[in-house]
Amino acid sequence: MDELRNWILCIAGIVTTIKNIYDMRKQEDKNRERNEVLSAKAAKPDALNSELQGD
């Protein structure tokens, strides 16, 4: 019974590790997209200023 428990804990650890890696990559992609948008807006100061002012 202890061996089965150990296998289940091992598989749960592997699944958790894979999920954490997936979440980190997803967050990196989200940050990359955000930075690209901000970079594009920084190239257009008028667009950024009007957005900040709420126009």
C-alpha positions as a printed Julia matrix, in Angstrom:
55×3 Matrix{Float64}:
  0.0    0.0     0.0
  2.88   2.36    0.75
  4.35   1.68   -2.68
  1.07   2.69   -4.36
  0.96   5.86   -2.26
  4.53   6.69   -3.27
  3.71   6.22   -6.97
  0.65   8.45   -6.67
  2.69  11.16   -4.91
  5.4   10.89   -7.56
  2.89  11.27  -10.41
  1.2   14.19   -8.61
  4.58  15.9    -8.27
  5.34  15.45  -11.96
  1.92  16.79  -12.96
  2.35  19.79  -10.65
  5.79  20.54  -12.11
  4.46  20.38  -15.68
  1.51  22.64  -14.74
  3.86  25.19  -13.15
  6.09  25.24  -16.25
  3.0   25.71  -18.44
  1.77  28.58  -16.25
  5.18  30.28  -16.34
  5.34  30.07  -20.13
  1.79  31.37  -20.43
  2.68  34.34  -18.19
  5.86  35.02  -20.2
  3.84  35.05  -23.43
  1.32  37.42  -21.86
  4.13  39.74  -20.7
  5.8   39.59  -24.12
  2.56  40.59  -25.86
  2.04  43.42  -23.37
  5.58  44.68  -23.93
  5.1   44.61  -27.7
  1.95  46.71  -27.36
  3.69  49.16  -25.05
  6.66  49.38  -27.42
  4.35  50.13  -30.33
  2.61  52.82  -28.3
  5.94  54.28  -27.21
  6.83  54.72  -30.86
  3.68  56.85  -31.18
  3.78  59.37  -28.32
  0.53  61.05  -29.42
 -1.38  57.78  -29.18
  0.03  57.09  -25.74
 -0.73  60.59  -24.47
 -4.31  60.49  -25.76
 -4.82  57.09  -24.15
 -3.5   58.3   -20.81
 -5.75  61.35  -20.95
 -8.78  59.2   -21.77
 -9.43  60.63  -25.23
